Amino acid sequence: MENEVQDNRRELIEAADHIVITAHKSPDGDAVGSSLALLHILEAMGKKCTVILPDPFAAFLQWMPGTEGIVFYSESPDKCQELLREAGLIFCLDYNVLHRTGNLAPLLEAEIGKTPFILIDHHQQPDTFPDVLISDTSSCSTAQLIYEFAESLGSAELINEVSGACLYTGIVTDSGSFRFPSVTPKTHQIAASLIEKGVDHAAIHRAIYDTNKEDRMRLTGYALSEKLVVNRAHKTAYISLSSEELKRFNYESGDTEGLVNQALSINGVNFAAFLRQSKENEVKISFRSQGSFNVNQFARAHFNGGGHNNAAGAAVQESLEQAINRFESLLPTYESELNYE
């Protein structure tokens, strides 16, 4: 693994009476799946564990075993603070810097130097705060790294149908259903081993991709028919949605999942973005690309974001109109980099 140091991970786990597992804000399938999978694995090792997330996640992920025990900072900040103060070990999953945990970040920062941290992640340029850093940017998902983490502990046999379902969810969602370049033979070997353990891969796929609300379907149709902008000169497409538009379709977390990939799927498009107004003066942006255009560098350079070479995100404190104008104004600068076949 890239950036992995020789460490005392097993000793840290064994010494902790209570372990807290955290992931990033607006948690996706990989964040939730890897967190719950690690929870089940550690509990099988006889450890007491709690998952803390900054805020809730999409309804199509709420079937996963263990979701009922998750503590959300947005709902119980005092309880989160108490749990972190009492923790003997803190895991940081699927994020590379603390600010990606949103309002949970100050509580985590307060524990640095007091409580050991283990970070397991696949995003570029991880921070140096953890006591144990396991970072592999070539991995398709943090869920795959959790499987490998269990292997490194000699505890892969503890992965069962329950933890395996969570791992499979993380892998399938972050790998684009096994279609992204980061998928390797090892990824498929892990998936096969999970199916051998009893994981119902067909049921998981149905739960994630084939369980849609009518409002979500109508929002998707509106976004594609009315809000899709295609810039052929720069082989770019983007979709933007205001808070008013989201409210019109009774938006819930996860309802716009995959829209940016729809924009990227257009023939001749190499770069896509989805801009969603989350507050009056806050816009969340997803970037996707195919081929050589590096959206991680683009997001870091212009929107204080980051991620992977072909998938990145950001949040900016400005109006939706300002964010769109800034995005459009940058495209001519990258004309030569975007116009590849």
ChimeraX attribute file (.defattr): number of C-alpha atoms within 10 A of each C-alpha:
attribute: neighborCount
match mode: 1-to-1
recipient: residues
	/A:1	12
	/A:2	12
	/A:3	12
	/A:4	12
	/A:5	12
	/A:6	9
	/A:7	13
	/A:8	10
	/A:9	18
	/A:10	11
	/A:11	9
	/A:12	18
	/A:13	19
	/A:14	15
	/A:15	13
	/A:16	18
	/A:17	14
	/A:18	18
	/A:19	24
	/A:20	24
	/A:21	25
	/A:22	26
	/A:23	29
	/A:24	25
	/A:25	21
	/A:26	18
	/A:27	21
	/A:28	22
	/A:29	26
	/A:30	27
	/A:31	28
	/A:32	31
	/A:33	30
	/A:34	31
	/A:35	33
	/A:36	29
	/A:37	28
	/A:38	25
	/A:39	22
	/A:40	23
	/A:41	24
	/A:42	20
	/A:43	15
	/A:44	15
	/A:45	13
	/A:46	11
	/A:47	18
	/A:48	15
	/A:49	22
	/A:50	24
	/A:51	24
	/A:52	23
	/A:53	26
	/A:54	25
	/A:55	21
	/A:56	19
	/A:57	20
	/A:58	17
	/A:59	16
	/A:60	20
	/A:61	20
	/A:62	16
	/A:63	13
	/A:64	19
	/A:65	16
	/A:66	20
	/A:67	15
	/A:68	9
	/A:69	12
	/A:70	17
	/A:71	21
	/A:72	18
	/A:73	21
	/A:74	13
	/A:75	12
	/A:76	13
	/A:77	16
	/A:78	9
	/A:79	14
	/A:80	24
	/A:81	18
	/A:82	11
	/A:83	18
	/A:84	23
	/A:85	16
	/A:86	14
	/A:87	22
	/A:88	20
	/A:89	23
	/A:90	27
	/A:91	20
	/A:92	24
	/A:93	26
	/A:94	27
	/A:95	25
	/A:96	27
	/A:97	19
	/A:98	20
	/A:99	15
	/A:100	18
	/A:101	24
	/A:102	15
	/A:103	16
	/A:104	25
	/A:105	16
	/A:106	13
	/A:107	17
	/A:108	21
	/A:109	13
	/A:110	13
	/A:111	17
	/A:112	14
	/A:113	11
	/A:114	12
	/A:115	18
	/A:116	20
	/A:117	24
	/A:118	21
	/A:119	26
	/A:120	26
	/A:121	26
	/A:122	26
	/A:123	25
	/A:124	18
	/A:125	14
	/A:126	21
	/A:127	12
	/A:128	11
	/A:129	17
	/A:130	21
	/A:131	18
	/A:132	20
	/A:133	24
	/A:134	24
	/A:135	25
	/A:136	20
	/A:137	21
	/A:138	16
	/A:139	24
	/A:140	28
	/A:141	28
	/A:142	28
	/A:143	35
	/A:144	23
	/A:145	25
	/A:146	24
	/A:147	23
	/A:148	17
	/A:149	17
	/A:150	17
	/A:151	14
	/A:152	12
	/A:153	10
	/A:154	11
	/A:155	16
	/A:156	15
	/A:157	10
	/A:158	17
	/A:159	23
	/A:160	19
	/A:161	16
	/A:162	19
	/A:163	27
	/A:164	30
	/A:165	27
	/A:166	30
	/A:167	32
	/A:168	28
	/A:169	28
	/A:170	27
	/A:171	29
	/A:172	23
	/A:173	20
	/A:174	24
	/A:175	19
	/A:176	15
	/A:177	12
	/A:178	17
	/A:179	11
	/A:180	13
	/A:181	14
	/A:182	15
	/A:183	19
	/A:184	13
	/A:185	8
	/A:186	12
	/A:187	20
	/A:188	13
	/A:189	11
	/A:190	18
	/A:191	22
	/A:192	14
	/A:193	14
	/A:194	24
	/A:195	17
	/A:196	13
	/A:197	17
	/A:198	13
	/A:199	22
	/A:200	15
	/A:201	17
	/A:202	8
	/A:203	11
	/A:204	20
	/A:205	16
	/A:206	12
	/A:207	18
	/A:208	19
	/A:209	10
	/A:210	11
	/A:211	11
	/A:212	14
	/A:213	12
	/A:214	10
	/A:215	16
	/A:216	19
	/A:217	14
	/A:218	12
	/A:219	22
	/A:220	20
	/A:221	12
	/A:222	15
	/A:223	19
	/A:224	16
	/A:225	10
	/A:226	11
	/A:227	14
	/A:228	19
	/A:229	17
	/A:230	17
	/A:231	15
	/A:232	12
	/A:233	12
	/A:234	22
	/A:235	21
	/A:236	23
	/A:237	24
	/A:238	27
	/A:239	23
	/A:240	24
	/A:241	20
	/A:242	18
	/A:243	15
	/A:244	11
	/A:245	16
	/A:246	20
	/A:247	11
	/A:248	11
	/A:249	17
	/A:250	12
	/A:251	16
	/A:252	14
	/A:253	15
	/A:254	17
	/A:255	21
	/A:256	19
	/A:257	15
	/A:258	14
	/A:259	21
	/A:260	25
	/A:261	20
	/A:262	17
	/A:263	24
	/A:264	23
	/A:265	16
	/A:266	15
	/A:267	8
	/A:268	16
	/A:269	23
	/A:270	26
	/A:271	29
	/A:272	28
	/A:273	27
	/A:274	26
	/A:275	24
	/A:276	22
	/A:277	24
	/A:278	17
	/A:279	14
	/A:280	12
	/A:281	13
	/A:282	16
	/A:283	26
	/A:284	20
	/A:285	23
	/A:286	26
	/A:287	28
	/A:288	25
	/A:289	24
	/A:290	19
	/A:291	13
	/A:292	12
	/A:293	19
	/A:294	21
	/A:295	26
	/A:296	23
	/A:297	18
	/A:298	19
	/A:299	22
	/A:300	15
	/A:301	11
	/A:302	14
	/A:303	19
	/A:304	13
	/A:305	22
	/A:306	24
	/A:307	24
	/A:308	21
	/A:309	21
	/A:310	20
	/A:311	22
	/A:312	23
	/A:313	23
	/A:314	20
	/A:315	19
	/A:316	18
	/A:317	14
	/A:318	14
	/A:319	17
	/A:320	24
	/A:321	14
	/A:322	14
	/A:323	24
	/A:324	17
	/A:325	11
	/A:326	13
	/A:327	15
	/A:328	14
	/A:329	10
	/A:330	12
	/A:331	18
	/A:332	12
	/A:333	10
	/A:334	12
	/A:335	13
	/A:336	10
	/A:337	14
	/A:338	23
	/A:339	17
	/A:340	14
	/A:341	8
